Amino acid sequence: MKQFLKILCVILVFVLFFLLITRLLEPKYMTDLVEGSMIAEYYQETTNHDVIFIGDCEVYANFSPMVLYQEEGITAYIRGTSQQLLWQSYGILKETLKQEKPKVVVFNVNALRYGEPVSEAYNRLTLDKMKWSKEKVEMIQASMTEEENFVSYVFPILRYHARFSQLTSEDFTYFAKEKKNTHNGFLINQHVKPAGSLPTKKRLPSYDFPENTMAYLEKMANLCKENGIEFVLIKAPSLYPYWYEEYNEQIVSFAQKHDLDYYNLKEVAEEIGIDYTTDTYDGGLHLNLNGATKLSKYFAKVLKEEYGLEDYRENPEIRNAYKEKLKQYEQAIEETKI
């Protein structure tokens, strides 16, 4: 019996040491590549949301749930990540519906053009901090590039062991605790970089979206329909990468076929008041805080008028929760002023 206990203690010490070393070597995504922290922040939420945004950087950079709440009392969360691919969006939607049943799911269609994994770096930003589930397993299997292997996601130390020589103060500061980098999924950026000259608009060999991305879009639409959720398609305002008219026509056709609403917000940028000399932080690819505030005010009215969402500003429980959220939001705006 004593021998057994000794062996058990050795095993436990080894496992603990392994976990501690793994934690130390994993990227923390707290001050560098903060986009990698966003997927996990959702798990800290204590209230449900009537609206869930899903998609790539065109949602987490361009829409502020805090503004949606301030304007119309709408509760919303953005489950967006960098270069989020369609099968990843589908997995995130499935995971989200295990936690809550929103009234509206808003999906940004920009990623439909990408039918293959882009890079391991982008995969990691979406997958590393996601909780283990059937959905995560499926997402990893669909997302891996040829150089990747599944085991390295199960045991991150196999991927990050070389970081021993690259550790920074971030790795120790956030070893045992983490901070929130977003506000219900919205990443504040107050830099201003006016849109200048853009690359030449090239003719493409084909403008058809890949079959697999359209298949996943259909899966998302069907999943929402099965759960009685409005599935809304949007294209966020941007000047680049180019959103070809041929792309737009395919979305219009898909929306008509499936009886969905599609809002090409790029087409109404002027009506919204978007000024690409002041409202973008990277030359017209994404909106800064000023531009995101304008877009969110506009879209808050669309959501309220078209989908009859409840105004939660009169709900004591939600009001108290958002009082703290808005306090943190306003503080972050002050702290990030340029």
C-alpha positions in Angstrom: 0.0 0.0 0.0 2.8 2.4 0.9 4.5 1.6 -2.4 1.3 2.3 -4.3 0.9 5.7 -2.5 4.5 6.6 -3.3 3.9 5.8 -7.0 0.7 7.8 -7.0 2.4 10.8 -5.4 5.1 10.7 -8.0 2.5 10.5 -10.8 0.6 13.4 -9.3 3.7 15.6 -8.9 4.7 14.8 -12.5 1.2 15.7 -13.8 1.2 18.9 -11.8 4.7 19.9 -13.0 3.6 19.1 -16.6 0.5 21.3 -16.3 2.5 24.2 -14.7 5.1 24.1 -17.4 2.5 23.9 -20.1 0.7 26.9 -18.7 3.9 28.8 -18.5 4.8 28.1 -22.1 1.4 28.7 -23.7 0.9 32.1 -25.2 -1.2 34.2 -22.9 -2.7 36.6 -25.5 -3.1 39.3 -22.9 -0.9 42.2 -24.2 0.5 40.7 -27.4 -1.8 39.1 -30.1 -4.8 39.9 -27.8 -7.1 38.5 -30.6 -6.2 35.1 -29.2 -7.9 35.8 -25.9 -11.3 36.7 -27.3 -12.8 33.3 -27.8 -12.4 32.5 -24.1 -13.9 35.7 -22.7 -17.4 34.5 -23.7 -17.2 31.8 -21.0 -17.1 34.5 -18.3 -20.5 35.9 -19.3 -23.2 35.8 -16.6 -26.1 37.0 -18.7 -27.7 35.8 -21.9 -27.8 37.7 -25.2 -30.6 38.4 -27.7 -28.0 38.9 -30.4 -24.9 36.9 -31.2 -22.5 38.2 -33.9 -20.3 35.5 -35.5 -17.5 36.1 -38.0 -14.0 37.4 -38.5 -12.4 40.8 -37.7 -15.1 42.6 -39.5 -17.4 41.9 -36.5 -15.1 42.3 -33.5 -13.6 45.5 -34.9 -16.7 47.2 -36.3 -19.6 46.6 -33.9 -19.9 47.6 -30.2 -22.4 45.7 -28.1 -22.1 48.5 -25.5 -23.4 51.0 -28.0 -26.3 48.6 -29.0 -27.3 48.5 -25.3 -26.9 52.3 -24.8 -29.0 53.0 -27.9 -31.8 50.4 -27.8 -31.2 48.3 -24.7 -30.1 45.3 -26.9 -28.0 42.6 -25.3 -25.4 41.3 -27.7 -22.1 39.5 -27.8 -19.5 39.1 -30.6 -18.0 35.7 -31.0 -15.5 36.8 -33.6 -11.9 35.9 -34.2 -9.2 36.8 -36.6 -9.6 35.2 -40.0 -12.4 33.0 -38.7 -13.2 30.4 -41.3 -16.7 29.1 -42.2 -16.3 25.7 -40.4 -15.0 27.5 -37.4 -18.0 29.9 -37.4 -20.3 26.9 -37.6 -18.5 25.2 -34.7 -18.7 28.4 -32.6 -22.4 28.7 -33.4 -23.0 25.1 -32.3 -21.1 25.7 -29.1 -22.9 29.0 -28.4 -26.3 27.3 -28.8 -25.4 24.9 -26.1 -25.0 27.8 -23.7 -27.9 30.0 -24.8 -30.6 30.6 -27.4 -30.3 34.1 -28.9 -33.2 35.6 -30.9 -30.9 36.7 -33.7 -27.6 35.4 -35.0 -25.7 37.9 -37.2 -23.1 36.5 -39.5 -20.5 38.5 -41.5 -20.1 37.0 -44.9 -16.5 38.2 -45.7 -14.9 34.8 -44.9 -16.9 33.0 -47.6 -14.1 33.6 -50.0 -11.7 31.3 -48.0 -12.3 27.6 -48.7 -9.0 26.3 -47.2 -7.1 26.8 -43.9 -5.0 30.0 -44.1 -2.3 29.4 -41.5 -1.6 27.8 -38.2 -1.2 31.2 -36.6 -4.8 32.1 -37.3 -6.0 28.7 -36.3 -4.3 29.1 -32.9 -6.0 32.5 -32.3 -9.4 30.9 -32.7 -8.8 27.4 -31.2 -6.2 27.6 -28.4 -8.5 29.1 -25.8 -11.7 27.4 -26.9 -13.1 24.9 -24.3 -12.8 21.2 -25.3 -15.9 19.9 -26.9 -17.0 17.9 -29.9 -17.2 21.2 -31.7 -13.6 22.0 -31.0 -12.4 18.6 -32.1 -14.3 19.0 -35.4 -12.9 22.5 -35.9 -9.3 21.4 -35.3 -9.7 18.5 -37.7 -11.1 20.8 -40.4 -8.7 23.7 -39.8 -5.3 22.0 -39.6 -2.7 22.9 -42.3 -0.4 20.1 -43.6 2.3 21.1 -41.1 0.0 20.7 -38.1 -1.0 17.7 -36.1 -4.0 17.1 -33.7 -1.8 16.0 -30.8 -0.2 19.5 -30.5 -3.6 20.9 -29.7 -4.2 18.3 -27.0 -0.8 18.9 -25.6 0.2 22.5 -26.4 3.7 21.9 -24.9 4.5 20.0 -28.0 3.9 23.1 -30.0 5.3 25.7 -27.6 8.2 24.0 -26.0 10.6 26.3 -27.8 9.1 29.3 -26.0 11.4 28.7 -23.1 13.9 31.1 -24.7 11.1 33.6 -25.7 9.3 34.1 -22.4 8.4 37.6 -21.5 7.0 39.4 -18.5 3.5 38.7 -19.9 4.0 35.0 -19.3 4.6 35.5 -15.6 2.2 38.3 -15.0 -0.7 36.4 -16.5 0.4 32.9 -15.4 -2.4 32.6 -12.8 -4.8 35.3 -13.8 -6.1 36.9 -17.0 -7.6 40.2 -18.0 -10.5 41.0 -20.4 -9.4 42.6 -23.6 -12.8 43.1 -25.2 -16.2 44.4 -24.2 -18.7 41.7 -25.1 -16.3 40.7 -27.9 -15.6 44.2 -29.2 -12.0 45.2 -29.4 -11.4 48.9 -29.0 -9.0 50.6 -31.4 -8.8 54.4 -31.4 -5.9 54.8 -33.9 -6.6 56.8 -37.1 -5.1 55.9 -40.4 -7.0 57.5 -43.3 -7.7 55.5 -46.4 -5.2 56.2 -49.1 -4.5 54.6 -52.4 -5.7 51.0 -52.6 -4.2 48.1 -54.6 -5.4 47.8 -58.1 -8.7 45.9 -58.3 -7.8 42.6 -60.1 -9.9 40.4 -62.2 -10.3 36.9 -60.6 -10.2 33.6 -62.4 -13.5 32.8 -60.7 -15.8 34.7 -58.4 -17.7 31.7 -57.2 -17.4 31.0 -53.5 -15.9 27.6 -52.7 -18.5 24.8 -52.4 -17.5 24.0 -48.8 -18.0 27.5 -47.5 -21.4 27.7 -49.0 -22.2 24.3 -47.5 -21.3 25.5 -44.1 -23.3 28.7 -44.5 -26.3 26.5 -45.3 -25.6 24.5 -42.2 -25.6 27.6 -40.1 -28.8 28.8 -41.7 -30.5 25.4 -41.0 -29.2 25.2 -37.5 -30.7 28.6 -36.7 -34.0 27.7 -38.4 -34.2 24.5 -36.3 -33.8 26.6 -33.1 -36.2 29.3 -34.1 -33.5 31.9 -34.5 -33.3 34.7 -37.1 -30.2 34.2 -39.1 -29.1 37.6 -40.5 -26.3 38.1 -43.0 -24.2 41.2 -43.2 -21.2 42.6 -45.0 -19.4 45.2 -42.8 -18.2 48.4 -44.4 -14.7 48.2 -45.7 -12.7 49.5 -48.7 -10.4 46.5 -48.9 -10.1 43.5 -49.5 -12.5 44.2 -52.4 -16.0 42.9 -52.1 -16.8 42.2 -55.7 -20.3 42.6 -57.1 -20.2 39.0 -58.1 -19.7 38.1 -54.4 -22.6 40.2 -53.5 -24.9 38.7 -56.0 -24.2 35.2 -54.6 -25.2 36.4 -51.1 -28.4 38.0 -52.4 -29.3 34.8 -54.2 -28.6 32.7 -51.1 -30.6 35.0 -48.8 -33.6 34.9 -51.2 -33.4 31.1 -51.5 -33.4 30.7 -47.7 -35.7 33.6 -46.9 -33.0 35.5 -45.0 -32.2 39.1 -44.5 -29.0 40.4 -45.9 -27.6 43.9 -45.1 -24.7 45.1 -47.3 -23.6 47.8 -44.9 -20.8 48.8 -47.3 -23.4 50.2 -49.6 -24.9 52.5 -46.9 -21.6 53.7 -45.4 -22.3 57.2 -46.5 -25.8 57.1 -45.0 -24.3 55.8 -41.7 -21.8 58.7 -41.7 -18.7 56.6 -42.2 -15.8 58.9 -43.1 -12.8 56.9 -44.2 -10.4 59.7 -43.5 -11.3 59.6 -39.7 -13.2 56.4 -39.0 -10.6 53.7 -39.8 -7.5 52.6 -38.1 -5.8 50.8 -41.0 -6.6 52.6 -44.2 -10.1 51.4 -44.8 -10.0 47.7 -43.8 -11.6 48.1 -40.4 -13.3 50.9 -38.5 -11.9 52.5 -35.4 -13.9 53.3 -32.3 -15.4 56.4 -33.9 -16.5 54.5 -37.0 -17.7 51.4 -35.0 -19.9 53.7 -32.8 -21.6 55.2 -35.9 -22.1 51.7 -37.4 -23.4 50.3 -34.1 -25.9 53.1 -33.7 -27.2 52.5 -37.2 -27.5 48.7 -36.8 -29.1 49.0 -33.3 -32.0 50.7 -35.0 -32.2 48.0 -37.7 -32.2 45.2 -35.0 -34.8 46.9 -32.9 -37.2 47.8 -35.8 -36.9 44.6 -37.8 -36.7 42.0 -35.1 -38.6 43.5 -32.2 -35.9 43.0 -29.6 -36.6 43.7 -26.0 -35.2 46.9 -24.4 -33.4 45.6 -21.3 -32.5 49.0 -19.9 -35.6 48.7 -17.7 -34.7 45.2 -16.5 -33.1 45.6 -13.0 -30.8 42.5 -13.3 -29.6 43.3 -16.8 -29.3 47.0 -16.0 -27.1 46.3 -13.0 -24.9 44.0 -15.1 -24.5 46.5 -17.9 -23.9 49.4 -15.5 -20.6 47.7 -14.6 -19.9 46.7 -18.2 -20.4 50.3 -19.4 -18.2 51.6 -16.6 -15.4 49.3 -17.8 -16.1 50.3 -21.4 -15.8 54.0 -20.7 -12.7 53.5 -18.6 -11.1 51.5 -21.4 -11.9 54.3 -23.9 -10.2 56.8 -21.6 -7.2 54.6 -21.2 -6.7 53.9 -24.9 -7.1 57.5 -26.1 -4.4 58.4 -28.6 
